[in-house]
Amino acid sequence: MADDTQVRVGVQGTFVVAPVGTTAPTDPYSPWGAGWVDLGYVTEDGLTEALNENRQEFKAWGYNSAVRTQVTDRQTTFKVTFMQTNYLTLALYYGVDAADMTSSGTGASQFLAFEEPQSTEPKYYAIGMDVVDDDKPKRIIVARAEVTEKGDLPHKSDTVQNYELTFSSLTAPSGGSAITRQFGLVSLPS
């Protein structure tokens, strides 16, 4: 049955990160708890989620169509571009641990410094995303993810320095669900 209240738009949202294993909210209405850090403004392009699957087809002798298929690979990615330059967007973009950064000076002479490692080890994070359309929230929680793609960072007078990152979901550390999805104001039929 057609129901226009079920049509959603990604009007606004939030993108948060935390150490792997940080407790996440159990519903899409609760605030993000201790350990989750909001990365700030996201460009007007919002969040792009991609679900890519590869399948193996099994055909019977003498038949053109498959009699069975099997998913052999499934990858979910989340692409987002952050507008704010803060310690976390820098850590994510450059692949540096926040613990390896130093903050010096005060007031107008304050600065953040770090050295890029010669060989970088993968950095894993728990990530959370809220996509909100008025009173209809959608929450996505990824138990373990890593940054797998980075966009160019232009340095020009007519361009904001944005940090375009693509996060790939990985298996959960405990063997549990890699991704949890929560949809506000959606229910099962009675």
Secondary structure, DSSP 4 states (H G I P E B T S, - for coil): ---GGG-----EEEEEEE-TTPPPPSSSSSPP-TT-EE---EEEEEEEEEEEEEEEEEE-TT-SSEEEEEEEEEEEEEEEEE----HHHHHHHHT--GGG-EEE--GGG-EEE----SSPPP--EEEEEEEEETTEEEEEEEEEEEEEEE------TTS---EEEEEEE---TTSS-SEEEEETT-----
